[in-house]
Amino acid sequence: MKQKILDSKTKILEAALQEFSKHSYETASTNNIAKASGISKGTIFNYFESKEKLFKQVIDYSINTFKSELNNFKISVNEPVSIIRESIYFIYDFHQKHPEIYSIYLRSIYDLSIPYRDELLKVVKLFSTLLTYRIMYKFKKLNILCKQYSEEALLYIFNSVLSRFIDSYFLEGVSPLDNKIIFEQICMILTDILLEKKNESQEK
């Protein structure tokens, strides 16, 4: 019985994720969710009580997915630009695997009425910050992290640029990955922010 309930809830959440990713919170239909999941509307509200609480479960699922994917991500290269490139492709791969989550995230940027909006945006910001920490740690471990500036300053600048990249990449028609030259330039710019700067005496 417990397994049957769990399976039913999973079907409902999967259908809800699709529905909320395609429509605003206000226009998303629980009738569509019931039809897609094959579970009656009455049963859906018996499990989740309301549309808002169902949406909260979708948000929680999205947040847990962000955390899980980041925890499993390991930087496997040591060359500076390659570190940045691999990290950006991680973002790209996440979008390919979970387009519905990013669709809900993008809606939350512009739709101020979405329930739990602040909670989702806070986690996405944390996602970007933790990825930046991961990259900086790799640079530091290789002894190539810039020492001219504080790590706090590097974190702020790099994370600001990376966050802007994440937002702009997933807006339709703005993908720098479509242009290899621009993509490589972005990787080089991000690398230059973190990379140890050589002075003239070191270069000689």
C-alpha positions in Angstrom: 0.0 0.0 0.0 2.8 2.4 0.9 4.6 1.6 -2.3 1.4 2.3 -4.3 1.0 5.7 -2.6 4.7 6.5 -3.3 4.3 5.5 -6.9 1.2 7.7 -7.3 2.9 10.7 -5.7 5.8 10.3 -8.0 3.5 10.2 -11.1 1.7 13.3 -9.8 5.0 15.2 -9.2 6.4 14.3 -12.6 3.2 15.6 -14.2 3.2 18.7 -12.1 6.8 19.4 -13.0 5.9 19.3 -16.7 2.8 21.5 -16.2 4.4 24.2 -14.1 7.4 24.3 -16.5 5.1 25.1 -19.4 2.6 27.5 -17.7 2.7 30.2 -15.2 1.7 29.2 -11.6 -1.7 30.9 -12.1 -2.5 29.2 -15.4 -1.1 25.8 -14.6 -4.0 23.4 -14.4 -4.5 20.6 -11.8 -6.9 19.1 -14.3 -4.0 18.7 -16.8 -1.9 17.2 -14.0 -4.6 14.7 -13.2 -5.0 13.8 -16.8 -1.2 13.4 -17.4 -0.6 11.4 -14.3 -3.7 9.2 -14.7 -4.7 10.0 -11.1 -7.9 11.7 -10.1 -8.0 15.3 -9.1 -9.5 14.3 -5.7 -6.7 11.9 -5.0 -4.1 14.6 -5.9 -5.6 17.0 -3.3 -5.9 14.2 -0.8 -2.1 13.8 -1.1 -1.1 17.4 -1.4 -4.1 19.4 -0.1 -3.8 22.3 -2.5 -2.2 23.5 -5.7 0.2 25.7 -3.7 1.4 22.7 -1.6 1.8 20.6 -4.7 3.9 23.4 -6.2 6.0 23.5 -3.0 6.8 19.8 -3.5 7.9 20.6 -7.1 10.1 23.4 -5.8 11.6 21.1 -3.1 12.3 18.5 -5.8 14.0 21.1 -7.9 16.1 22.3 -5.0 17.2 18.7 -4.1 18.1 18.0 -7.7 20.3 21.1 -7.8 22.1 20.0 -4.7 22.4 16.4 -5.8 23.9 17.2 -9.2 26.4 19.7 -7.7 27.5 17.2 -5.1 28.2 14.6 -7.8 30.1 17.0 -10.0 33.9 16.6 -9.9 36.4 18.7 -11.8 38.6 16.1 -13.6 41.1 18.4 -15.4 44.0 20.6 -14.3 44.6 23.1 -17.1 43.0 26.5 -16.0 40.8 27.2 -19.1 39.8 23.5 -19.2 38.6 23.8 -15.5 36.3 26.7 -16.5 35.2 25.0 -19.7 34.3 21.7 -17.9 32.4 23.7 -15.2 30.3 25.6 -17.8 29.6 22.3 -19.6 28.3 21.0 -16.3 25.8 23.8 -16.3 24.9 23.0 -19.9 24.5 19.3 -19.1 22.2 20.1 -16.1 20.0 22.1 -18.4 19.9 19.2 -20.9 18.9 16.7 -18.2 16.5 18.9 -16.3 15.0 21.5 -18.7 11.7 21.7 -16.8 13.6 22.8 -13.6 15.3 25.6 -15.4 12.1 26.6 -17.1 10.5 27.0 -13.6 13.6 28.9 -12.4 13.4 31.4 -15.3 9.7 31.9 -14.7 10.5 32.7 -11.1 12.9 35.5 -12.1 10.1 37.5 -13.8 6.9 36.3 -12.1 6.8 38.0 -8.7 3.6 36.1 -7.8 5.1 32.6 -7.8 4.8 31.0 -4.4 8.2 30.2 -2.8 9.9 32.3 -5.4 12.5 33.7 -3.0 13.3 30.2 -1.8 14.0 28.9 -5.3 16.1 32.0 -6.3 18.1 31.8 -3.1 19.0 28.1 -3.9 20.0 28.8 -7.5 22.2 31.7 -6.3 23.7 29.2 -3.8 24.2 26.7 -6.6 26.3 29.3 -8.5 28.2 30.3 -5.4 29.1 26.7 -4.5 30.2 26.0 -8.1 32.4 29.0 -7.8 33.9 27.7 -4.6 34.5 24.4 -6.3 36.4 26.1 -9.1 38.4 28.3 -6.8 39.4 25.4 -4.6 40.7 23.6 -7.7 42.8 26.6 -8.7 44.0 27.0 -5.1 45.0 23.3 -4.9 47.0 23.7 -8.1 48.6 26.8 -6.6 47.4 29.0 -9.5 44.7 31.0 -7.7 45.3 34.8 -7.9 47.0 36.1 -4.7 46.8 39.8 -5.6 43.2 40.0 -4.4 41.3 38.5 -1.4 39.4 35.3 -2.0 36.3 37.2 -1.0 36.8 39.7 -3.8 37.6 36.9 -6.3 34.5 35.0 -5.2 32.3 38.1 -5.6 33.5 39.1 -9.1 33.7 35.6 -10.5 30.3 34.5 -9.1 28.7 37.7 -10.5 30.0 37.0 -14.0 29.1 33.3 -13.7 25.6 34.0 -12.4 25.0 36.4 -15.2 26.2 33.7 -17.7 23.8 31.2 -16.2 20.8 33.6 -16.5 21.6 34.7 -20.0 22.5 31.2 -21.3 19.1 29.9 -20.6 17.2 32.8 -22.1 16.1 31.7 -25.6 18.4 32.8 -28.3 21.2 34.1 -26.1 23.4 31.0 -25.8 27.1 31.7 -26.1 27.7 28.0 -26.5 26.3 28.3 -30.1 29.3 30.3 -31.0 32.6 28.5 -30.3 34.7 31.6 -30.5 32.5 33.6 -28.0 32.4 30.5 -25.7 36.2 30.2 -25.6 36.5 33.9 -25.0 34.1 33.7 -22.1 36.1 30.8 -20.7 39.3 32.8 -21.0 37.8 35.9 -19.3 36.5 33.8 -16.4 39.9 32.1 -16.2 41.7 35.4 -16.1 39.7 36.5 -13.1 41.0 33.7 -11.0 44.4 33.0 -12.4 47.6 34.0 -10.6 49.0 37.1 -12.3 52.6 37.0 -13.3 54.7 40.1 -12.7 57.5 41.2 -15.0 60.2 39.6 -12.9 58.4 36.3 -13.0 58.0 36.4 -16.7 61.7 36.9 -17.1 
